Amino acid sequence: MRIELNRFPNGRSKALTLSYDDGPDHDRRLVEIMNSHGVRGSFHLNAGTLGQQGRVRAEEIQRLYANHEISAHGLTHPFLDTLPREQIVHEIMEDRRRLEALAGYPVRGMSYPYGAYNDLVLDLLPRLGIEYARTVPTTGGFDMPKDFLTWQGTCHHADHLMENARRFLERTDTHALSLMYVWGHSFEFDAQKNWGVIEEFCALMGKRDDIWYATNIEIVDYVKALRRLRFSADSSMATNLSALPVWISVDGTVMEIPGGATMRLGA
């Protein structure tokens, strides 16, 4: 019996997520474009700069990002790798505290301001309730990250976006999960006067039956649930230890294992 942990919700093998930083005013237009095509993502905000000139206001973020994830980005957008332990803790925890009060749910992810981190930051993040953190370097590929605390995306939206999108859509390998992860800053579209780039991308990629549209934290939660499956010694049974339903392949057949359930596999 061949068992593969290679399916996202509803048996899909592909997922798409977007990741945008800083909370500029231009997020409003980006969110409108994403929502119109059913594309979802995570918005990494600095609670200490909300409401400043050119930034979204604190009172609008719950409504604005309702279909997406509100995530951390450091209270004041510092270079975390230059700070002492106490200030790293303050930048992350105070950012979380303020954002959670606005979002109405725990904030469990972030992106690194300026892409900067070091071993001390990596050591502290799990203790500060952070379960993923996005970096600046990208892979150009669609593999799942080996470590969610050093999560590298597929590409910045200015880096061969449509070429990568078409490669992703043409991908037929279902033996592993495939994720396209795009990051950037919405103000870049305004500065470059190229909003058409993200509009074209979302129109091409959105509302497809074969893609799971997810936030960053939803991907983390699902993959963790998938990896927590426990199998009997002869692989004839599986127990889902999480509350989330997960999907796997058994001898090429897609199978759902409901949250908390133990299922017999195969014929």
N, C-alpha and C positions, 0 to 999 in steps of 0.2 A: 504494500500500500504506500503510495507516495502522497505525502501531505506537504502543502506549500502555504506559507503565510504571505499570500500574494494578492489579497483583495481588500479594497476599501469598502465602505458601506454600500449595501445593495449589490455587491459582487463586482463593482467596478475595479479596474486595475490602474486607473489614472486619477490623479488629483491635481488641482490648480489652486494656488494661494498667492496673494499679493501682500506686500509689506512696505508701508510708507511711513516716513519719519517726520517728526517735528511739529505737526499740527498747524501748518500754514493755512491761510484763508483759502488757498487753492484746493484744499481737501474737499471743500463743498462741491466743486465741479467734478472732481475725481470720483467722489462717492456717488454722485448722480449718474455718471457714466457707468460705473460698476454695477449699480443697482439695476439700471435699465437692461443689462445683459445677464443678470444673475451671477455675476462674478463677485467673489467675496475675499476678504483679507483682514489684515491686522494693521492698526494705526498706532504707532509708538509715539507717545506724547511726553512732553516735559511739563509737569504740573506747575512748575514755578514760572513758566512763561505764558500760560494761557491768558488770553485777553490782552496781551501786549499788541502793539501795532503790527498788523500783518499776521496775527495768529487767531485761531478759533477761540471762542469764548467758553469759559467753564460751563456756563448754564446751557450751552447747546450741544455738548459732546454726547450726552446720552441719546438724544434724538438723532443727531447727525450720524453717529456710528452704530445705530441700532441693529443693523444687519451684519455688523462686523465685530472685531475684537478691539477693545481699548487696552493698550499695552504700555509698558513703561519705557522710558528713554533717558532716565536720569532727571532729577528734579530741575537742574539748571543746565543740562547738556554739557557736563564737564568731560575732560580726558580722565577717565576712571583710573588709568594706569599711572597717573601722577599723584594720586591722592593717598593719604594715610588711611588705615583701616576704618577709623571712626567716621571719616567723611564719606567713604564708599558706602558704609552702612546707612548714613543719613541720606545720601543722594538717592539710594534705591528705595529705602523703606519709606521716606517721606513722599517720594513720588508715588509709590504704591498707595500709601494711606490716602493721599488727596484724590488720586484717580479713582480709587475704590469708592470713596464717598460720592463721587459724581456718577460712576458707572453703575453702581448697585450690585457689583459682584467682585470676587477676589481677582486681582491682577496677578497673573502668574508667569508672564513672559516679558521680554524686553528686546530691544536692539541696542548694541553698544554705540554710544555717542562717538562719532568720528571713527567708529570701528575699533576703538582702543580698549584693550584689556590686558591683564597679565595673570600670573599664577595666583596671586592673592585674590583678584576679582573672581577667578574661576572657583577658588576654594570657598569663597563667601556666598556665592549666589544660591546654592541649594539651601543654605541656612537662612537665607533671606526670603525664601519662598518662591524663588525664580526657577522655573522648570525648563525654559529655553531662552536662548539669546542669539540673535542674528548678527553675523559679522558683515564686513564689507566685501572681502574677496568672494568670487563666484566660481562655479565649477563648469558651467556650460553644459552640464548634464542633468539627468533626471533621477539619480539615485537618492535613496533616503539617507539622511545624515548619520554618521556613526556616533556622533555626540551632539545632542540638541543644544548644549551650552556653547558650542562653536559651530552653529548652523550656517552653512554657506548656501546661498541661493543659486539658482540656475544662472540668472543674469540680471544686471541693471537694465532698466527699460531702454537705455540708450545703447545697449550692447547687443546688436543683432537680434532684437526682440522678435521680429516677424519670422526670421529664419529659424530661430529656436522654436517658435510656436508651431511652425509647419513640421519641423522634425518631430516634435512631440505628438502632433496629431497623426503622423504617419507611423509612429512607433507601434509595432505589433507584438513585441515580446511581453508575455503575461506571466513569466516565471518569477518576476519580482515586482514590487510596487514601483510605480513611476510617478514622480512628482515634478511639476514645473513650478518654480518659485521665482517670482519677479519682485525686485525691490527698487526703491528710489525715493524722490521727494516730489510732491505735486507741484511745487513752485518751479521746478525745472521745465515743466511743460510750458508755463507762461513765459519763462525767461527765453526759452528756445523757440517760442511760438510754434510749437508742434503738438498741440493737443490731439491732432489727428492720429498720432502714433498710438496713443492708448485707446482712442475710439475704435481704430481699425483692429487693434489686438482684441479688445473685449467683444467686438462684433464677431470676429472669427472664432473666438474660444468659448463664448458664452452659450448658455442654454443647450448644451449637448448632453445626450443621455449617457455617454460613456465616460464622463468626467465628474468627479466629486468636487464641488466648490466648497472650500473650507477655510476657516481662519487658521492661523498658526497654531493656536492652542488646541483646536479641535483635532488637528493632525497629530500633535503630541499625545493627546489623551487616547486617540484611537490606536496609535502604534503601540503605546504602552499596554493597552488592554489586549491587543493582539499578542504581544510578547509574553503576557502573563498567562496565556493558556497553558493548562497542564494536561499532559497526555499519559495514558496508561502505558505500561511497559511494552505491550504488544501493539501500541498505537491504534487500538480499536475504539478507544473512547477519549473524549476531550472534555475538560471542565473549564468553563469561562468564569474566572474569579472576579471579574469586574461587573458593573451594572450595565455596561454598554454591550449591545449586540455586536458581534464581529463575524467576518466572513473569511473562509479559507477555501482552498482547493483540495479535494480528495480524489486522487487518480483523475485529475482534470475536470472534475465536476465541482461547481461552486456550491458551498454549503454555509448556511447561517447557523451560528451558535448563539442563542439568546443570552442576555446577561444573567449570570448566576446559574446557568444550566449545565448539566452533564449530558453529552450526546454520544450515541454510538456512531461510528464513522464507517463509510463504505457500505457495501451491499448487506 
